Amino acid sequence: MAARKRSDITILIPFWLISGIGLLTLAGLDMYYFKRQLVWHILGITSMLAILKFSDKNRLKEWTPTIYVAMLILLTLVIIAGHSSKGAQRWLAIGSFRFQPSEFAKVSFGLLLGLIFEKLTDAGRIPLGFSEVIMVFVAALPMFGLVLIQPDLGTSLIFILMALTVASVAGIRKRVLVAAIVVAIAVSYFGWTHILKEYQKNRIRAFLNPKKYRTSIGYHVIQSRIAIGSGRLTGKGYMKASQAILGFMPEEYTDFIFASLAESFGFVGVLVLVSLYVMLFLKIAELAQKAKGLYEFYSIIALGSIFFWHALINMGMTMGALPVVGVPLPLMSYGGSATLACYLSIGCILSLSR
């Protein structure tokens, strides 16, 4: 019991240190966003404590199908009566309060993956064959499709990456893996020709040739790379990130906050942040290994993959190594729904590992 308590406390250390760095970076850019984000962190802590107080692994398992269906209903309501911003319809409003259901849907999907893979393992269907892989991706398809329609390509891909992560941990037969790669190529071609909107295609084109789109969609990445490079070893100093503060770099509070951090604190600041993320990932893996049941094990892996893929994709797109798909940096980017979802995820992980 004592060892598990130490692990829980240890996992909260990088979690809250990353949160502190995020708040510090926002305060250096604009106190308005800092104050609002601080409120979200307080609400997040409250929600995490509520999960630890009123739920355990048995209750989470029992409620997983209900939570999943509820999230599907909310995602459908977004399509029907959601609020639009910047060409995307991703938010629901209750009075003056707006939230993004897709962020919370990731948590529910992580718990559902735990339930699915527990049943597959108990039935002796691991490593995964063709029918098992189809079953997993059929489970991912409703949320993937509803989020893609909003449209939100980055968030929709997270559901697929979560399923792939847990499937990789469980094991996939080689012939299935080869077939999956072929199907992925075919689906990518179909998606490019029939599903992706023109601005989404332009993001990929800008990734391949940012200079050609330097005055339009490639502008974000070019300014982000300038900000990161200008930070050099130790940065320009706190509250001296000129690219961000003077408005040269768009989305400096949200998608490109990593560049704001790099400009302020340089390579040293980036190294500290990346080290904290690595520590968080390792502690999540440690808790998964200590899990007493298959549902707990797979659920912790799935929930942990949310942090991993968000961090990898965000840093990659900020540095120009990946296309810009609007994925926030966990606990760093400004945003209430994403922040609350992080706290809900870590609350579930702690509850499942007890």
Stockholm file with secondary structure:
# STOCKHOLM 1.0

chainA/1-354         MAARKRSDITILIPFWLISGIGLLTLAGLDMYYFKRQLVWHILGITSMLAILKFSDKNRLKEWTPTIYVAMLILLTLVIIAGHSSKGAQRWLAIGSFRFQPSEFAKVSFGLLLGLIFEKLTDAGRIPLGFSEVIMVFVAALPMFGLVLIQPDLGTSLIFILMALTVASVAGIRKRVLVAAIVVAIAVSYFGWTHILKEYQKNRIRAFLNPKKYRTSIGYHVIQSRIAIGSGRLTGKGYMKASQAILGFMPEEYTDFIFASLAESFGFVGVLVLVSLYVMLFLKIAELAQKAKGLYEFYSIIALGSIFFWHALINMGMTMGALPVVGVPLPLMSYGGSATLACYLSIGCILSLSR
#=GR chainA/1-354 SS CHHHHHHHHHHHHHHHHHHHHHHHHHHHHCHHHHHHHHHHHHHHHHHHHHHHHHCCHHHHHHHHHHHHHHHHHHHHHHHHHCEEETTEEEEEEETTEEECHHHHHHHHHHHHHHHHHHHHHHTTCCSBCHHHHHHHHHHHHHHHHHHHTTTCHHHHHHHHHHHHHHHHHHCBCHHHHHHHHHHHHHHHHHIIIIISCHHHHHHHHHHHCGGGGTTTTTHHHHHHHHHHHHTTTTCSCTTCCHHHHTTCSTTTTTTTHHHHHHHHHHHHHHHHHHHHHHHHHHHHHHHHHTCSSHHHHHHHHHHHHHHHHHHHHHHHHHTTSSCCCCCCCTTTSCCHHHHHHHHHHHHHHHHHHC
#=GC SS_cons         CHHHHHHHHHHHHHHHHHHHHHHHHHHHHCHHHHHHHHHHHHHHHHHHHHHHHHCCHHHHHHHHHHHHHHHHHHHHHHHHHCEEETTEEEEEEETTEEECHHHHHHHHHHHHHHHHHHHHHHTTCCSBCHHHHHHHHHHHHHHHHHHHTTTCHHHHHHHHHHHHHHHHHHCBCHHHHHHHHHHHHHHHHHIIIIISCHHHHHHHHHHHCGGGGTTTTTHHHHHHHHHHHHTTTTCSCTTCCHHHHTTCSTTTTTTTHHHHHHHHHHHHHHHHHHHHHHHHHHHHHHHHHTCSSHHHHHHHHHHHHHHHHHHHHHHHHHTTSSCCCCCCCTTTSCCHHHHHHHHHHHHHHHHHHC
//
